[in-house]
Amino acid sequence: MPRELNIGFIPLYDVHYASSRHRVFQFFDRLRDRGFGCYHVPAPLFSRKKRMAYLPRLFKLALTCDVLYIQKRLFPKWILNLVKRVNDHIIYDFDDAIYLHLSRQEQLNHSLRSARLVIAGNAHLSEYAASYNPSIIEIPTVIDTDEVYALPGQRHPDESRTLIGWIGMDPDRGDLDVVTDILSRISRTFPDRVALLTIARKPYSHLAEMPQIFTPWTLETSLQALQRIDIGIMPLENTEWNRGKCAFKLIQYSAVNTATVASPVGMNRDVVIQGSTGFLADIQEDWFEQLSLLIRDPDLRSKLGQNGRHHIEAKYSVKSTFDALVNGIELAAGQ
């Protein structure tokens, strides 16, 4: 680079939310090592005081940085237009089908049109963005495989049961409902041999028959819980919203050498290599057969988990996507 570029990041959330942590904050150290300056306006979230200070800090960032990197935040048109007058080197990054929120759809479309570069989390989102901006690159939501890895030895020496795991914010939002009956059937088929490990903000309330181990999600403890999972699951209904998801649960499971079972919806079909890193389960009987197979065969779980780790390192890690991010930033800066 001819000179150091200063990047002003405008994340939707703070570091405790997966979307902003993995699409913004985890890149700061590497970008600084590459010679970039990294600055950001903290998300105001629920603080009235921070909300009052937000706009002045936003415009200061626009004045002092070479590139503005907006991560999924939607501004009223008049605010974005003013920001663009100050600094039109804008990147817009999104990793969910937020165009389905009809009240915010025009704000999203205006953000896409206003950007010099759009970074989409997957091909489904890229296809939507292409109607508003021809300059698009795809960068999945990735994981730092130097920081997230499997521990050697037994996953849970204190627990003899096979742990089927799910990680996310709220298990009651509906995804796990897709397999509730199957998990109950699995529990009856393998009595006292399986349990559901949920890593979330609250336990799953709809499960009766399978024992549940609930681990509250925190930034400090989530990795230790993730490393205990034997079989990671990502059930989804085939909806437009879910087709826009970036399969990050599967990426997390595979990063710690965990075999996976997932619905063949959206990006899940890219992250799971059928029979090599895990299984795609289209119907209820598929879920039962594949979970049963993995419960019975720990050697198969180990093999699929190792393959999954290699797949993540090659395609869904910070290392594998970092150069594409740098190239995008330089493109938006006009270098």
N, C-alpha and C positions, 0 to 999 in steps of 0.2 A: 504494500500500500504506500502511496506517496506520502501520506501523513496519517496520524492517528485519527480515527473517526470516533466521535462521541455519539453513542446511541441512547436515546431517551425512551425507556420502556414505560408503557402505560398498561399495567396488568389489570385484569378484572378483579382479582382477589389478592390476598396476601399469601405468604409461603405455606400456610397451613392447608390450603386448598390445592388438590392434585393438579387441576388444570393449569393454574398459574405457576405452581412449583415446577412442573415438568415441561412447560412450554416457554417459561421465562427464566425463573431464578436459577435453575440448575446450570444454565449456560454462562452465568456471569464470570466465574473464575476462568473458564477456558477462553472466553472472549477477551478478558483482560490479559491473559497470557499471550494471546495472538496480537495484542497491541490496541485493542479497542477500549474506549472509555465507556463504562456502563453506569447509567443513572436511571432512576425511576421515581415516579410519583406514587406514593403508597395509596392503595385502594382505600377509600373512605369507609366502606362497609357500613357499620351502624353508628358511627361516631358523628354527631352533629358538628362538633368542633372541626373535625377533619374535613367534613363536607364543605364547610364555609371556607376553608383554606385551599380546597382542591383546585378550583379554577385558576387562581393566581399562580399556583405551583405548576399547573399544566402549561400555562402560557410561558412561564419562565423556562420550562424544559424545552418548549418549542423554539424559543429564542436562542438557547445555548447549545443545542445538540444538532448534529448533522442529519440524523435519521430519527424519525419517531416510529416506534414499534408498538402498535395498539393491539393488545391481546384480548379479543372478544368483547371489549367494552364498546357500548353503543352510546353515542352522543346525539343530542338534538342537532338537526341540520345546521342551525345557525352557529352553534359552538364549533362543530367540525369545520365549517366554512371559515370561521375566524382563525382557527388553528392552521388551516391550510394556507391562509394568506401569510401567516408568519413563517411557516415551514411546510412546503408541499412534498418533502421527501418522506412519504408515509408508507409504512408496511401495515397491512391489516391481516391478523392471524386469527383463525377460528377453527375449532375442533368439535363442534356440535352443530346439529341442524337447527340453528337458532332462527332461521327463516320461517319456521313453523309457528313461532310466536307472532301472530298476525299484527298485533299492536306495535311490534318493533321491526316488522319486516322492511318497511321503507327506510328506516334508519340503517339497517344492515345493508340494504342495496346501495344507499348513498355512501356508506363507508367503503364498500367494495369499489364503487365507481371512483371514489376520491383517492384511492391508494395507487402508488406507483407499482406496488407489488402486493399480491395476495398470497399468503401462505395458508394452504388448506391441509387439514389433518388426514384426509384420505381422498380417494378418487370420487366418491359420491359427493362430497362437499365441493371438490374442485369443479365438478360438472355444473353445479348450481352457480358457482362464482363466475364461470366462463361467460354467462349471459351479461355480466356487468363489467368485466375486466379481462383483457386478453393476456395479461402478465400474471401468471400463476405458477407457483411451484408447490409440490406436495411434500410435506415433512410430517411423518406420523408423530404421535405423542410417544416419546422414547424414554428409556431408563438408563441411568448411569450404572453400567455393569461393573465398574470398579467399586461401587458402593453397595450394590444389591447383588447378592450371590448366595449360594447354598452353603450351609455349614457342613463340615465333614462329619462323618459318623451318623448316628441315628438322629432322625428328625425330632423325635419326642421321646426320649428314654423314660420319661415319667408317665407315658400314656401308651397303653398297649393297643388301643383301637386305631383303625384306619381313619384318618381325618380328611373328610371332604370339606374343602374350604371355599369361602366366598368373601371378597373384600369390596367395600364400597361405603357410601355415606349412609343410606337408609335401606335396609333389607326389606322394608314393608312397602317400597314403591311399586312392586309388582313383578320384578324380574324373577325372583325366587319362586313366585307363585306358579310359574311354568312347570316346575319340577317338584312341587310340594308332595303330590301324590306318589311320585316315583321315589322320593326320599323316604317316605313312610313305608313303601313297599320294600325298599332296600333294607331298612331297619328291621322289618319282619323277617327278611330272608337271611340276614346276617345278625342275629340277635347278640347284643353285647360286643359286637365287633366293629361298629362304625359310629361316628359322631359327626355332626356338622359344626365346623369351626367358623364363626362369623367374626369378621374384623370390621367394625362399623361404629356408628355413634349410639346404636341401641340394638338389643337383640331382635331376632326375627320372631314376630309374634304369631305367625300362622302355622308353625310346625308343632305337631303334637307328639308323633310317635318316635321320631329320631332324636336322640339326646343332642343337646346343643351346648357347645362351649363358646361363650361370648367373650371376646376380647375388645375392650374399648379402643377405638382408633386414636392414636396420638402420633405426632411426628417422630417422637423419640422411641416408641415401642412397636410400631407397626411392622417393621422389618423382622423383628424377632418372632412375631406371630406368623407372618407370612412364611418364614422358613420352616414352620412346623407342618404346613399343609402337605398331605400326600397326593391329593387329587384336587386340582383347582377347577371350579365350574363357572361358566358364564352363560346361563340360560337367558334367552331373549325372545320376545314375540317379534314377528316379522312386521314391524311398523316403519314408517318413514323416519321417525325420530331415531329408532334403533339402527337403521341402515346408515345413519350419519355418525354413529359412535366410532371411536378409534380403538376399540378392543384392548383398552389399557389393562383391564383385569388380567387378560390372558398374557400380556407382555410381562406383567409383574410375576405371575405364577411361573412362567417359563424361565424367567431370569434367575429363579432360585431352584431350578432343576425339577420343577413339579410337572407331572403329566396333567393334561387338560382335557376337559370335555366341554363342548360349547355348541350353542345353536348355530346353524349355518346362515347367519344373518350378517350382511354388510361386511365389514372388515374382518370379522371373525374368520371368514373363509381364507383370508390371506395369512393371518397369524398362525392358525392351526394347519399344519400339514397332515392331512388325514393318514392315520396309521404310522406316522413318523414322529410327530411331536405330541400327538393327542388324537382325539376323535371329535368329529362333528356329528351331532345327534339331531336328526330332523324330526323324528316322532317319539312319542313316549317310550315305545318299546326299545328304540335305539338307546335312549338314556339308560334304561334299566340294564340292557345287555352290556353296554360299554362300562358303566360304573361297576357292574358285577365282575366283569373281566379284570378290571384294574384292582379291585379289592382283593381278588383271589391271587393276583400275580404281581408281587412286589418287584420282581426282576423286570417285568415289562414296564412298570411305573418308572423304574430307574432309567431304563433305556430311552423311553420317550422323554423323560425329563432332561437327560443329557442332550438329546437331539434338539429339544426346545431351547435350551440355553445357547447352543451354537447358532440356531436360527435367529434368536434375539440379538446376539452379538453382531451378526452379519447384516441385519436389516432394521432393527428397532432399538438400537443403542445410541447413546450420545456420540460415541466414537464414529459410528457408521453414518451419521447424518450431519455431523458438525460442519463439514466442508460445504454442504449444500446451504446451510444456514448462513455461513460467512459469505458465500457467493451471492445469496439473496440480499444480504445487507449492503454489500458493495454495489450491487445492481441498483438498489433503491437510492443509494447515495450518488449515483452517476459516475462511479469509478470503473 
